[in-house]
Amino acid sequence: MHQTTIPFPQRKTRSAVRKAKLHEAQSAKDATENLKTRTNNEFGAKASPILLSPRKRLGAENTCNVPRVTECSPIKQKKENMLTIRQVASPSTLPGELLMPCRRLQFDEISTRAGKDVGQPCKETSAETKPAHSEVLGEMSPEPKATFVKLTRQKGGCYQEAKRALHTALPSLLLCREAEENVVRSFLQHHVLSAQPGSLYVSGRPGTGKTACLLHILASMSEELKNVHFVYLNCMELASSQRIFSALLTQLAPKVGRDTSVGKSDSREQAKQLEKILSSKGPVILLVLDEIDQLDSRGQEVLYTIFEWLSLPGSRLVLIGIANSLDLTDRILPRLQAHSACRPDLLHFPPYSHEQLMTILQSRLQSVAGQVIDAAALQFCARKIAATSGDVRKALDACRRAVELVEIQVLQETVLKPSGDGKSASPPAKPRKVTLQQVSKVVSTLYGERLGGGGTGVELPLQQTLLVCATLLLVRHGKSREVMLGKLHEAYVRLCQKHLAGRLDLAETLVLCGLLESRGILSMKCAKDARLTKLHLMIEENEVEHALQDKVLLSKVLQGGIPE
């Protein structure tokens, strides 16, 4: 069996290294002399006969490792997107021989922005880059001409315009709220312009235009209200109801609000500071408190304090409160009915009907070129939203999502289509419309995303669904949307006993309420005693019924009610 040997390098001694350096110096000197001799021989000098064996050549005759010099230096080539000839020299090449051409492929960035023809070489590739041996190029086969194909992306301008028109921000023109707008204008003229203290409570479901109508009126009356101190606060942004006093001090008296003594004081001292400010001389203060029902406290002390500022001698406060509950003042603040000065005026915003939603959607889409959404799809969206919640923001959001679905489909179909002759593809004359199927898909996803998983196939578990049904039944029979956990657990246990379903204890029910809060169905206000924890139903009753009506057991639960 043959065994391979591995050669190991031998260790060099100092004398060997010294001899190698001397040999390298002598070789360099000989190479220089040999180069001079070789140059003279190539230009006509008589050369001495060269021995056959390279080992027997000495001095200038040893030309094995000497590079050959051409007759003249080649012209400097430019790197262009063309076929170039690169001369390759070998040690065996003799003077006067034709060097072998070598083809070289190069890539270049061809730009069409400056109006150049695609596929044509630049003017800079002139005689400088022309090969020296034209006869060789003639014998070689010509390269095929490169073809360039443009890939164009269709820009759906009409879809972009439709999405911009279907925004949910404050509109420039407020429709279908003329009666409510007149009530707010008359209140502002009677109290603000006449400098008489008063209060207005605006109620209505989410998305009915309460805040938008008020801000639209204030913007249109900016000239008349230029001498009024306007303060707007959203009570949802406050960490607690007691923080309303420090927030008002910061808006009305910045110097007092920045004072360290006031900043460290309790809410009672801050309320006294506000009473002095509101009863002193100055311009009328228009205070708008959005989501005023979030100022709920023990004994409703905060809300009573704010409404009682209207009865102060010399008060210059005009208060407007906005909330979702219709009977907030009668249910939570019954003592206000005994004081005529503190009793607020009531204004209710009803949900939008399907005719009003159709008017709003059609007015938004008038500015869009072409009919992007089919009339039947708009009619379906308006009737479906009006039957469930009457929220105009959900109608606008559903139409905008449907437009996005169609836009994505159009872009996916045309993104990789070649234009053919190199010109940009022209957009189609008629854009693809949003049909009833797209709007129906979006609406079902919109109303099933919290209770049915949003089209992901993950439904709400049975125990959580029974808990939601029990909450809905308690809200129906009661006067408030808030339910105590103790009462909810009792109703939940009775439902489970009636329909022969497994039940959970109070601690496990509290954990389920936390899961429902993460889905946005309930909101919790924890207390020391778990039975006193307050639960608030965040979604509308019609939305719950719409999401659960196709289930046989849950429909029986909702129809049968809570057993005695």
N, C-alpha and C positions, 0 to 999 in steps of 0.2 A: 504494500500500500504506500503510495507516494505521499509524503508529508511536506506541506508547503513551509518554506522558511520565510521568516520576517526579517528584512534587513534593518538593522539598527544603525543610526549614524555614529561614526567614529568620533571620538573626542580629539579635538585639535590641540596641539601643543603650541607654546608661544613661538617657537621657531617656525612652525608651519604657518601660523597666522602672519608672521613677519614676511615670510616668503610669498604668501598670497597677495599681500599689499604691494610688495615690490613688483610682482607679476602684473597686477592690475594697472599700476602706473606705467610700466613699460608698454602694455597693450594699448593704453590710451595714446601714448606718444606715437606708437607705430601706426595707429588708426589715423591720426592727424596727418602724418606724412603720406600714408597710403591714399588719403582723400585728395591731397594736392596732386599726386601722381596720376590718379585716376581721372581727374578733371582735365589735366593736360592731354592725356591720351584720347579722351572723347572729343576734344577740339582739334585734333589733327596731329598730335605729337606721336612720334614713333614709339611704339611700345615694345618692350622686351618680350621674348617668348615666355609664356606662362607654363610652368611645370604642370603635369597632370595631377599629381597627388597634392591635396591641400596641405598635408603635413610637411612637404618639402619646400613650401614657399616660405620665404623669409622677408621680414621688413615690409616694404611697399608692395611686394608681390602678393601678400596674403590679403585677399579682398573678400573673404568669405562672409564676414559680418559687417561689411561696409555698406550703408544704404546707397542705392543708386540715385543719382541726381538727374532730373529731366532737363531738357534743353532750355525751358523757361518755366517760371512758376505759373501755375494755373490761375485763371481769373477767379476771384472770390464769388462763390455761388450764393444766391439768396434762397431762403427756404420758402418756396411758394407751393401752391397746390398743383404741381406739374410733374411730369416725368423728367428726371434729371439723370445725367451720366456721371458716375463716379469712377475715376480711373484707379484701377487696382494694380499695384506694382509688386512684383515678387523678386527675390534675389536672383532668379535665373533670367530676368528680362534683359535683353541686350539693347544697346542704343539703336534707335531708328525703328524698333518694332512698335506695332500698334497695340496700345494697352487695351485690355478687355473691358467693355462697358458693363456696368452693373445697374440694374433697375432698382429704384428706391421709392417706396411708397411713403407719402407724407399726407398729413391731414391738416386742413386749414379751416378757420372759422369764416364762413361766407356769410356776409351780412347783406340783407336786402333793404335795410332801413334807408340807406343813402340813395336808393333808386338804381342800384346795379343789377344787371341781369344775373339770375341765379345760374350757376354752372359755367360761366365764362371766366377766363383767367383775367387777373388784373393787368392794367397797362404797364405796371412796373416790371412784369416778366417779359422783357424785350430781348434784344440781342445779347444782353449780359448773360442770360440763362440759356442761350442757344447752345446745343452741344457742338463740340469741335469736329466731330466726325459724323457728317450728315449721311454718308453712305451706309453706316451701320444702322441708323434709325430707319432708313428706307427699307432695309432688309427685314427689320423687326416688324412683327404684326402690330397694327395700330390698336390702342386700347379702346374699348367700347365707351361711348359717351355716357356720362353719368346722368341719371334721371332723378329729379328731386320732386317729392310729393309733399304737399302741405297738409297738416292735420289741423283742422279748425274746430273751435268750440263755439257752439251756438249760444249767443247771449240772449236770454229771455228778458228783454226789456219790459215787456208788459207784465211779467210775473213780479219783477222787482217793484214796479209802480204799484201793483195791487197790494203787495206786502207793506209798502210804505203807507198806502191809503188806509189799511186796516189796522192801524196802530191803536193802542189802548191808552195813550197819553191824553192830556187835556186837549179837547178839540177846539178849533177856532170857531165853530158854529155848533150850538147846542140845540138839538131838535127834540120835539115831543115832550118838552117840559115847560111850556109857556105858562100854564096856570101856576105851577110852583114858583117859577121865576117872578111872576107878578107879586106873589105873596112876600117873597124875600125882599123885593125892591120896595114895596110899601112899608115893610118893617124897618128897613134901613133909613128910609126918608122920614119916618115918624119918630124914630128914637135917636139915630146917629146924627142926622142933620139938624134935628131940633134939640139936641143935647138933653134928652130925657133918658134916664136909666130904664132898661128893660131886658128881657131874656126871651130867646126863641129856641125851642127844642125841635130838631129835625131828626126824623126817624125813617127807617126803610131798610130793606134787605141790601146785602152787598151787591154792588154793580147797578144800582138804580139811579145813580147820578147825583147823589146828595152833595158830596164834596166838589164834584166838577161843576155843578150848577152854582154853588156859592162862590167858588173862585172865579168863575166866568163873569158873574155879576159884579164882583169887587173889581175885576180888571176893567170892565166897561164903565164903572163909576169912579175911576181913579182920579179924575179931575175934581169931582165933587167931594171926594174923601181924602184930599191931599193934606188937610189939616188934622186928620184923625190918626191917632197912634194905634196902628194895627198890630196885633199879636196873634200868631197862629201856633198851636201846640198840638202834637199828636200824642195822646196819652198812652199809646202802646209802647212808646219809646222810653217811658219812665220805669225805673226799677221798682218803685213802690208808689202808692198813692200819695204818701207824704212828701214826695219829691216835687210835687206840683208847685209848692210855695217857693222853693229855692229857684225853680225854673222861671217862675213869674218875676221874682226879684231880679234875676239876671236880665230879663227883657225890659222891665219897667224902670229899674234903678240900677244901672251897672255898677255905680260907685258903692252902693250899699251891698250889692251882691258880691263884690270883691272884698268886702270888709271881712277880716278874719273872725271878728267877734260874732258877726251875723252868720258866717259860714259854719261855725261850730255850735250855734244855738239850735234849739229844737224847733219843731214845726210851729208851736204856739207863738213863739217870739217872731218868727218869720211872717205868720199870719197877721200879727199886730202891725208889723212894718208895712205890710201890704194895705191894711186898712187906712193907715195914715196917708199913704200915697194915693189911694183911690178917692179919698174924701177931700184931698187938697185941690187947689185951683190948678187948672191946666186944660189941655185939649181932651176931647172925648177919647176914651180907651175902648176899642172894639176887640174883644177877646173871643177867639174861635177855638173851641176845644173839640177836636176830632176824637172819636172813640171815648166819649166821656164816661161810658159805663165801666171803663177800666179803673176809675177812681173809687172803686168799691172798697170800703173799709169797715171797721167795727162800729156799728151804730150809724154808719153813713155820715160820720163827722166831717169828712173832707168835702163831700158834696153839699151838705147843709151850709158849711162855712162859705163856700163859693157863691151859692145862690143868695145867702143873706147879705153879701156885700152890696146888693142892689138897694137894700133898705137903709143904707148908711146915710146920714145927713150930708147933703152936698156930693153924693156919689156921682161919678162921671163914667161909670162902667156900663157897657152894653155887651151882654153875653149871648153867644150862640153855641149851643151844644149839639153835637152830631153823634148818633149811635144807631145800632140796629134794632134794639128793642122798641116796640111801639108804646108800651105802658111803663116806661122806666120811671117817670115822675109820679104816677099814681101808685105803683107797686113798691118802689124803694123810698120815695120821698113823699109820704102822705102829709107831712106837716106843712108842706109848701102851699097846700090848698087853703090853709087858714090865713095866709098872708097874701093879700092881693098884690102887694109890691114885688113879692118874690115869685109869684106864680108865673110860669113861662107860657108863652104862646106855643101851640103845637102845630107842626107841619109834617105830614106823612107823604113819603114818596112811594107810590105803588109800584109793583114790578112791571116791566115793559110787556106789552101785549105783542102778539106776533105781527100785527099791522105796524106797530111802532118800530119793531126790530127790522122789518122789511124796509121801512122808510129810511132808517139809519144806514143799513147796509147798501141800499141802492144809491144813496147820496154820497157815500164814501167811494163807490166804484164808478161814479160818473166821470171823474177825472182820468180814468185809466183808458188808454186807447184800445178799443175792441172789448168784446164781452168775454172776460176771463172765466167767470163763474156762471154756470147755467142757471136759468131762472128757477127751474124746479129744485135745484140744489139749494139755492138761497131760500126758497119757500120752506123746504124741509128743515133747514137749520133754524130758521126763525120760529117755526111752530114747535120744534123739539125743545129749544131753549126756553121759550115762553111757557111751555107746559111743565117744565121742571123747576126753573129758578127765576126766569125773567131777567137774568144778568146780561147786560149788553156786552160786558167785557168777555164773557165766555162765547158769545156769538161771534165777536170779532176774532177771538183767538182761534175758534174752530175753522172759520173761513181762511184765516191766514195759514194754518197748518195744512189745510187741504190744498192751497195754492203751492205750498212748499213741496208737497208730495208730487204734484204734477210737474213742477219745475225740475225736480230730481230725475224723474222718469225721462223727460225730454233731454236733459243733459247726458244721461247715460246712453241714450240711443244715438246721439250725434257727436259725442266727444271724439270718437276715433274714426269718423267718416272722412275719407280724403276728398279734397275739392276737385281733383281731376286735372284741370289745366293750370294749376298753380295759383288760381285766384281764390279769394276768400269766398266761402259759401254764403249765399244770401239767405237770410232768415225766411221762414215760411210766411206766406201771405196771411194765413189765418192761424192764430195760436191754438193749441189744444185747450179745450175748456175743462174746467173742473166739473165733474159729473156728480150725480147723486150718490154713487158708490163711494167716492172718496170722502164726501162730507159725512155720510153715514158711518164710515169707518172711524173718522176722527171724533165724531160725537160719542160713539160707543166707547172709545178709548178715554175720552175726556171725563165721562161720568162713571167709568168703571175702574179708574186708575187707583182710587183709594180703597174701594171695597172689593174690587175684582182683580187687582194686580196690574191694571193698566195694560191689558193685552199681552202680558208676559206668561199667562197660563198659571200663575200663582194666585189662588183664591184665598179669601179670608177663612181661617179655621172656624169650625162649627161653634166652639165655645165663645170666641170673640164675636161672631155674628149674632149669637143669642144675647150677648151682652149689649150689642148695639141696638137690637130690637127692644130689649127691656128699657134702655135709655130713651128710645124714641117713644115708647108707650107712656112712660112717665112724663115726658115733655108734653105729650098730647093732653093728658089729663090734668096736668098742673098749669100754673100761670107763668112759670119761669123756665128758661132753658137750662138752668143749673139744677143739678140733682146731687143729693148727698150719697156718699158711697154706701152707707148703711141701708138706706131705702132701696138703692139700686140692687144691692146684694139680696135683699128679701124678695124683690120682684123677680130677680134672675133665678132664685131657688124655686119659686112657685112655678115659673115657666118650665124649668127642667123636670119637676115632678109631674106636671100635666102631660108633657110630651115624652116622658120616659127617657130622658137624656141624663148623662152623667153631670154632676154638679161639682163646683169647687168651693173651697172655704173663702173667708174674707181676705186672707193674706194673698192667696192665689188670684183672687179677683182684682186686687190692687195691682198685681204684676201685669195682668191682662190689660188693665186700664193704661198702664205705662206703655205697653205695646201699641195700643190704639192711639195714644198721644203721639208716638213717633210716626204714625201714618197720617197724622193731621185730622183724625176723626173726632177726638176728644181733647180737651184741655183740662189740666188738673191744678188745683190749689191745695197743696198738702197742709195738713193740720197735725197737731200732736196726737190726737185720737184719730185712728184710721177711719172710723165710721163717720167722722165729720169732714172728711176730704170732699171738696166741691169738684164736681165734674160738669163741664160745659160742652154741649154738642156743637161742634164747629161747622158741620155741614148742614145743608137744608134738609127738611123732612122729605120733600119731594125727590131729592137726589137719592136718599136712602131707599125709598120705596122703588124708585126706578132701577136701582142696582140689585135689589133683592126680590123683585116681583116674579122672576122666572124660576125660583126655587120653591118647591111644593111645601116643604115643612115650614120655611120661613114665612111664606104667604099665609099659612094657617095661623102662625104665631101672631102676625100683625092683624089678621082679621078677628081672631078670638080675643085678643087683649090679655090683660093680666088676670089670672084667676083669683078669686076671693079666698 
